Amino acid sequence: MRTLTRRHLLGTAVSAASAAGLATVPARAADRTRAAADDVADTLRALPGLRVIEERPGAEPGYRFFVLGLRQPVDHTDPGAGTFEQRLTLLHTAVDRPTVLFSTGYEVPLTPRRTEPAVLLGGNQIGVEHRFFGTSRPSAALDLTHLTIRQAADDHHRVVRLLRSLYPGAWISTGGSKGGMTSVYHRRFHPHDVDATVAYSAPNNVDDREDSAYLRFLEHVGTPAARDALKAAQRHMLLRRTELVARYEAWAAATGDTFRIVGSADKALEIAVLRVPFMFWQNRTAADVAAVPGPDASTDALYAWLDDTSALTVYADSTARQYIPYWYQLGTQMGYLDVPTGHLDGLLRYPDAIEPRSFVPRDVPMRFDTEAMPDIDRWVRRRGSRLLFVNGTQDPSVAEPFRPGPRDARVLWVPGGNHHVTIAALPPGDRAEAVAALHRWTTGGRAPTSGSGIG
């Protein structure tokens, strides 16, 4: 069974340093700031609450890569609630270069990989692991009460305040998908922490009770033939449910996995099938339609394609347990989507199977905050400035996109792009404007109250 990657969840894409054909700023030569480079580890160790866990090899020339731990409050409004250590990474090149704050939305990668803005600006990069993901968890038993967008924004605020003493120049925040959402949420509550934000493929589910935008998108994306092929494949898989579930259970038995969180392999398979169109268009392109299994496909072929498209490991306990915080966030503040099911009448057994509650243990209370996302959306539309959203036209995640107002902000679209878009993939005119905006934002001081826009 394929290895899980975060692209098989809603918020999964992380924009890589794919800047081919773009005007990038090279990293400074190591000897230009030799004294600062030699002393950066000592400077980091002297910062209150920060621990240098290790310096790792493998960074590009002119960079050093550190894994850090920052002591954070569990509750920023209550010092008595305890603390946890938040995992950070640092790609350091020079203290006089711009700094990119990279929000992952999940665990932070422990490999020295620059994001696209860091490549374009030749800047330092600070990666922030989201609270309660990866190793950034309190030691107490599972209590997600303080896993809120405001608490995470306050985490990021403390990171910026601490490290700005080392990097006093311009700051840009960035992230892909859930990381892009996290970057926007940080700006909502601390708008002046950074000079600008680049958010890739960031969903904006303003009203969790109203999913018509996602349903319309999935009923119109691609060609009619492509949509029909995906719907037919879903029916074939549910018609062969018994055989596919038997294979799924055999895999779980062989690997020692279980389905206690979701409830059963049967329900897990149904969820995976329901998510097929969404996951296909999020991660694939029109060129992949030809590989969708037809009515004559073997059960083995159906199973392999379903696993490759919807990642069956996601719904089994060993992986599902790691992403309980993700589904908790969806089920308490961020909201989730719906998918078309009319073509599956008579084949479904589990009402509301793809709701976040399916992935959070029943003893973890969940109450949805209906004001959280409308508040974010209002800020983006009315007050957000220096915001650049980069989306793909065939990505269902952004069927309901952010729509910023006129304060030096823009949404740019990659034609035919899926969830894994880059500035490099934009049409030439938009690409040039985006790159120009990045350089303008990092040389022109703090964010204004109004602006002329990117375009």
N, C-alpha and C positions, 0 to 999 in steps of 0.2 A: 504494500500500500504506500502511496506517495507520502513524502515528508510534508508536514504542515508548513505553510507559509502564511503570513498575516494577510496576504491578498485574498484569502478565502473567507475572511470576515468582512463586515461592512467597511470598517475603517482600516485599510491594510496597506495601501500603497505608500511607499516612502520615496520621494523624488530623489533619484540618484544624481551623481555628478555627471550627467550626460550633457555636455555642453559643446558637442562637436559643431564646428562652424560658427561659434559665438566668440565675440571679442572678450577674452578672459584676462584677468590680471594675474601675472605669474607670482608664485610665492617668493618672498624676499630671500636673498641668499643668506645662508646661515651666519656668515661672518659679518654681515652688516649690522646685526644686533646681537653680537656674540655675548656681550655682557648680560643683556636681558635674557637671552636664551639659557645661558649657564645658570642664571639665578632664578629662573621661573619656578623650578621645583621648590626651592626654598621659600619663595614668595607665596606660593600656594599653601605650603605647610603653615605659614604664619597667619593665614586668614582664619578668623574665628569660626569654629564649627565645621571646617573643611578638613577632610582626610585624604591624603594622597595614597591611594590603594596600591597603585603600581604605574610604572611607565612601560608601555608596551612597544616592541619594535614593529616595523612594517609601514610606518608613515612615509609619505612622499618626501622627496628632498626638500629641505627648508622647513619641515614640520616636525614637531614632537607630539607624541600621543600619550595622554594620561587617562587613567581611570581614577575617578574621584568619588568620595562619599561626603554628602552634606547633611548635617543633622538638622532635621526639619520638625516643626511642631505637628502633631497629629491633627490638632485643631488650632488654627491661627488666632482664634478668638478666646482660647482658653489654655494658658500655659500649663495648667495642671493636668491636661489630658494626656501628657506623655509625648514622646518623640519617636521618630524613625529615621533611618539613614537613607537618603535619596541618592541613587546612583547617577553620576554624571560622567561624561567623557569630555576631554578637551583635546582639540587639535590646535596646537600653538605654533604660530609662525613669527609674529612680531607684535609688540604692544602698541605700535603706532598704525596697525592695519585695522580695517573694520572687523567687527565681530558678528558672527551669525549664531543666533540662538535657535537650535534645532530641537523642536518638540516632536517626540515620537508618537505620543498617545498610547504607547505600550511600553515594553521593556526597551532599553537603549542598546543598540548594537555595540559590541565590544571589538569592533574592527575599525581601523582608521580610514574611513570613507567620507570624503567631502560631499556635501550637498551641492546642488547646482549653484545657488547663490554664493556659497563659499568659493567655488571655482571661479565664478565670474568676477568676484571682488578680490580674489587672492587673500581672503581673510582668515582669521581664527574661527574656530567653530566649537561651540559648547553644546553637547547633546544632553538632553534632560529626559530621564526615565520618568514616566508618569507615576504618580503616587499609587501605591497598592498593586503595581505590576512588577514583574521580575523579582529583583531582590529588595525593591523599595517598599517594603511592607512592615507594618508594626509587628512585634513579636507576639502580640495577643492573639486569641482565637479570632476566626473570621468575623470581623465587625466592619462593615462598609459604610457606617453612618456618615463618616467624614469624607467619603469619596464623592465630592461635589465639584462642579466646575469652578466655583469660587475658591475652594480650598486649593485646587490645583493651580489656579491663576496666582494665588498668594505664594505657592511654592516657587513658581517662576519669578515672581517679583523679588523674592529673597535671593534667588540665584543672581539676578541682574544686579541688585544692590551690592552684593558681596563682590562680584567679579568685575564690576565697572571700575573699581579702584585699580585693577590691573590693566584693564582695557578701556581707556577713557574716550576712545573715538566713537564713530558711528556704529550703531547696532541695527541689525536686520533680523527679524524672527521669521522662521519658515517651518513647514511641515507638510506632509502629504496625508490626505484623507483624515483619519482621526487626529493625526498630528497637526494637520492644517486647521482643523476645528479647534484644537487646543490652543494654537497660536492666536486665533481670533478671540477666543474666550479670554485669554490673558490680556489682550489689548482692550477688551471691553472694561475690565476692572482696573487696569493699570496702563492707560493709553499712552503715557509718555515714557514707559520703560525702554522702548525701542523706537527707532526712527521710522520704521516701515515694516510691513509684513508681506510675505509672499506665501500664499496658501494654495497648494495643489490639490485638486479633486476633493474639495471639502464640502460635504453635504450640509444642508441647512433645513432640517425637518422642523419647521416652525410650529406646526400643529400636529401632534401625534395622532389625533383623531381623524385627520383628513389626509388620506394617502392617494388621492386621485391623480396627483402629478406622476407618481411612480407607476400606477396602473396604466395611465395613458402612454407613458414613455415606453413601457415594455410591450404595449400593443402596437407601437408604431416604429420602434427602432429596427434598423436593417430593412431587408426586403420581406414581402409577404411570404416568399418561399422559405426564407431563413426562419422566420417566426413559426411557420407551420412545421418545419423540420424539428425544431426544439420542442414544440407541443406534442408532436407525434412521439418523439423519444421519451418524453415524460410519461405518456400513456403506456408505451411498451414496457417501461421499467415497472410501473405500478401493476400492470397486468402480469408481470413475472415477479411480483413481490416475494412470493414464497422462496423461489430459487435465489434471488438476490439477498434476501435476509439470511438465508442459510449460509451463504458465502461470507456475509458480514459477521455473523456470529462465529463462524469458523476462524476468521481472522482474529477476532477478539479473544477467543479461547487460546489460540496459538501464541498471542502476544501478552496474555494475562490482563487484557483490558476488560472493562465492564461498561454498562450503560445506566448506572444508578441515577445520575443527574437528569438525563433526558427521560429515562424511564424504561426504554427497551430498544433493541436493535431495530425493531419494526418501526417505531416512531422516529428513530434517528434516520432511517432510510427515507421515510416519507418527507421529513424536513429537507434532506439533501435533494430529493427530487423536486420539491416545491421551489427550491432556490436555484434550480438549473438556469432558467433564462437570465435572472439577475447576475449570477456568477459568470455565465458565459459572456455577456456583453461587458461586464466589468473588466474581465481579464483577457478576452479574446478579440479577434477582429473578424471582418467579413470573410477573410481568407480561410478561417477555420470552420466555416459552415459546412464545407464539403466533408469534414471528418465526423459530423454528427451521425450517430448510428441510425440506420434505417430499419424498416420492419423485419428484414431478414437477418439482422445482426444476431450473433450468438449471445447467450446470457453472459458469457465471459467478457465479450466485447462491450456489452452494455455496462457491466459492472466496472470495467477498467475505465471507460469513458466518464461514468458518473464520478468515480473516485478522482479522476484527473480534473474534472470540472468543479465539483463541489467539495472535494477533500473530505472523505468519509472519516478520517481521523479526528476532525474537528468536533464531532458529536459524541465521541467515546470519552470516558472519564479522564484518562491520563492527560488529554489535551484540554477537554472542556473545563477541567478544574482550574487550569491556568488562566482561563479567560472568563471566569465568573465575574471579576471586576468590570470587564468590558460590557457584558450583558446587563450587569447591575446598572451601569451608567445609562445604557439605552433605556432600561425599564424604569428609571427614576427621574431622568431629566432630558436626555438627548433624543429619545424616541426612536422608533424603527419604522420600517416600511411594510407595504403589503404587496402581494404578487397575484397575477391573474390565476384563477382556479376553475373557471367555468368549463374549460375543456376537460377537466378531471372529475366531473360529476360522477358519483357512484364509485369512485376509486379511493377516496380519502377516508381515513378513520379517526383523525385526531384534529378536532376543531382548534383553531388558533395555535397550531403546532409551532409556527415560526415566531411566535411572540417571545420576547426576552425572558419571560417567566420560565420557559421551558429549560433554560440553561442556568438558572439560579436555584440552589437548593431551597426547598420550601420553608426551612427554618430560618432563612434570611428574609426579613421583612422588606417589602418594596412598596413605596407609595410614590405615585408619579407627580412631579412638580410641573403643573401646566404653565407656569409663568417663566420658567427658565429660558426656553428657546425664544419665545416672543421678545423677551428683554434683550437677548443677544441680537436678534434680527433688527429691532428698532435702533439699537446703537449703530450697527453697521450702516443702515440706511440713512440715519439722521446725523450721526456724529463721527462715524469712522473716517479716518483719513490715511493717506499713504497705504492703501490696501491694494494688492494685486492678487486676483484669483485666476488661476490657470486650470481650465477644465477641458475634458474631451467631449465631443458632441455625441459619442455613442456610449457614454458612461451613465448607467442608470443611477449611480450614487448621487449624481448632481442633477437629477430630474427636477429637484427643487433647490436651485443654487442660491448662494448669497447674491444680493443685489445692492451694492454700495451706492451711496449718494454721490454728489459731485465734488467731494472734497479730496481731490487728487487720488482717485481710486478707480479701478477698472476691473472688469471681467473679460478675459481673453480666452478664446476657444480654439482647440486643436481639431481641425476637421477630421472626422473619422477616428479621433483619439478615444482610447478607453480610460481606465482608471490610472494608468501609469504614464501620465503626460509630463512633458518638460517644456521649458521656455524654448529650448532648441528646436522643438517640433512645431512651434507656432508658424503661421505664414510669415514670410519675410518682413512685411511691414509691421505686424504686431510684435514679432521677435525683436526688431530694432527698437521699438518703443519701450518694450519691457526692459531691455538691457540699459537703455538710456535712463529710464526711471530709476533703476537700481543705483546707477552711478550718481545720478542727481541726488537721490535720497541720502547717499552716504557722503556727500560733499557739501550739502546745503543746510546743515544744522537740523534743528528739531522740527518735528511735524507741525505744519501750520494749521490754523483753524479753518482755512479754506484754501483751494488751489485750483489750478487750471486743468488738472487731470493728466493722465498718461497720454491719452490720444488726442 
